[in-house]
Amino acid sequence: MTRGRPKSFDPEVVLEQAMQVFWQRGYEASSLQDLLAATGLSKSSLYQTYANKQALFEAAFCNYGEQRGRELRARLLVAESPREFLRGWLLSVLDDVGADGNPRGCMLVNVANEFSQADPAVAELLRRGVERIRQVLREGLQRAQACGELSPTADVDALASYLHCVMSGLRTQVKAGVAKPAIEAVVELTMNTLQ
């Protein structure tokens, strides 16, 4: 049995580059040429690694979800307090700008809006991505309970879902051009609900 030529590229770098294209443009608007230009791969190299554009998209989207989950958990571990972790996470919507200088929004939200539930494979990736984020939020809320920053009777599952919904809305508002003070006011109002 003969082996093919070894890959002359780093698959993790390629996924990151493809992820940025899909995040910025969406699935439908990302052409094969866009993906080849961003990754520096030839068409044959791309298709030897990923069967098609959909397979590359799914791998890049999984990569996004894993990255975001790790980054969020790392922020929680170094935060001064769980409440400050949650506030900082909500305010981070103001810092998420794409290569073109415009807000990109959350790739989870963007993909949910583009695909909805039309593709079962993507719907499952969305479900896992949302759950990964909500799990970190639950951990933060549990820590807030443990240190007295949140009532011990608070429903952390419902609050994690609520905070994730707020974040999705905030990202949409930022993409729509809502001014920073209005976003900050919503964040403070949201934090005031965490008693």
N, C-alpha and C positions, 0 to 999 in steps of 0.2 A: 504494500500500500504506500503510495507516495503522498507526501504532505505538500500542501500549497506553500507558496512563498510566505515567510513570516510577515506579520503586519509591520509596516514602517511608520506607524502613527500610534499615538497614545489614545486608546479608546475613551478614556475618561475625559481627555481634552476635547475630543470630537463631540462627545455627548454634551459637554458644557457649551461648546460653540453652537451646536444645533439647538440646544435648549434656549439660548439667547435669541436665536432667530424665531423660533416658534413662539416664545414669550412676547417678543416685540410685535410680530406680525399676525400671529394666529396660525392655525394649521392650514386652512384653505389658501391664505394669501402667501404662504411660504412656498416658493417654487423650488424645484430641484436645483436650479441655477443658484438661488440664494443660499441653499444649504451647501452646495459644492464650494461656493466662494467663501463662505464662513468657515468651513472645516478644512479647506485646502485639499480635499480628497478628489480623486478622479471618480467618475461615475462607476467604474468597475470596482474600485476599492470600497465605495459606499455600499454597493449592492452585494459584495462578497461578505460584508459584515452584517448588514441589515437587509432583509428580503425586499423591503419597499419603504416608501416614505412613511407609511403608517407605523411600521415596526421601529423606525428611527424615532418617530414622534413619541411612541409609547415608552421607549427606553429613555428618551430625554425627559419626558414628563415624570417618570419614576425617579430619575436623578434629581429633578427639581424637588419633589416631595421629600426625598431622603435628606437632601441638603437643608431644606427649610426646617425639617424636624430636628436635625442635629444643631443647627444654628440657634433655634429657639431654646432647646434644652441647655445649650452652653450659656446662653444669656441668663436663664433661670438659675443656674448653678453659681454664677458670679454676682448676681443681683444683691444689692444692699438689703432689700426686703422683697417679699413676694408682691406686695402692692406696687412697689416701684418697678418691678419686672413687668407687671401687667400694664401699667401706665406707659412705660417705655415702649412696650410692644405696640400698643395702640398708636402712640405718637410716631412710630417708625414709618407710618404711611406717608409722612411728609418728606421722607428722605429717599423714597424708592423712585429713582428716575432712570429711564433707559438711555441708551447711547445717543438717541436723538434729542435728549433734553426733556422729553415728555414723560409724564408718569406712565408706568407700565401696568400698574395694578397687580393683583395677585394672579399668578398663572393658574392656580386652582379655579378662581372665579372666572378668568378669561376662558378657560377650557370648558367649564360648566356652561357658560353662556353660549359658546360656539357649538358644543356637541349635545347639550342637555342629556337626555338618556337614550339618544338615538343609537349609540354604539355600545353594546354591552361590555366590551373589553375596556373602553375608556371610562364607562360608568363605574366599573369596579376600581379602576385606578383612582378616580375621583373620590370614591368612598374611602379608600385606604388613605389617600392624602389628607382628607378632612379629618379622619380619625386620628392620624398621626399628630396633627396640630392640636386637636381637642384633648388628646392625652396629655400633652405637655401643659396645656392650660389647666386641666384637672389637677396635675401635680402642683402647679403654682397655687391654685386655690386651696388645696389640701395643706400646703405649707403655710398659707395665710391663716388657715384655721388653727394650725398647730402653734403659731406664734401670737395668736390673739388679734390678728388684723382682719379676721372675717369670723362671723358667728359660727359656732360649732354646729348649728342646726341648718346652715345654708346648704342648698342642694348644689353640690359642685358639678354634677353632670349637667344640670340645666344651666348653670352659670357659664360653664365652658362653652356650651352651645350658643348661649346668648352673646358671649364675648366674640366668638367666631363670626356670628352674624353681624355684630356691630362692626368688626374689622372689615368684613366684605362690603358693607355699606360705606364705610369711610373710604375704602379704596376707590369705590365708584365715584364718590363725591370729589375726591382729589382729581381723578381723571376728568371729571366734569368741570374742573377749574374753581371749585369752592375755595374761598380764601382761608389761609392758615388760621386766623383767629376763630373762625366758625368751626373748623375741625378740632381745634384745641378745646373749645367750649363743649363740644359733644364728648370728647374724651373725659373731661372733668365730670360732666353729668353722668357718664357711664361709671366712672370710678365711685361716684357718690352712691350708686345703687349697690355697690359691694359693701354691705354692712355686716 
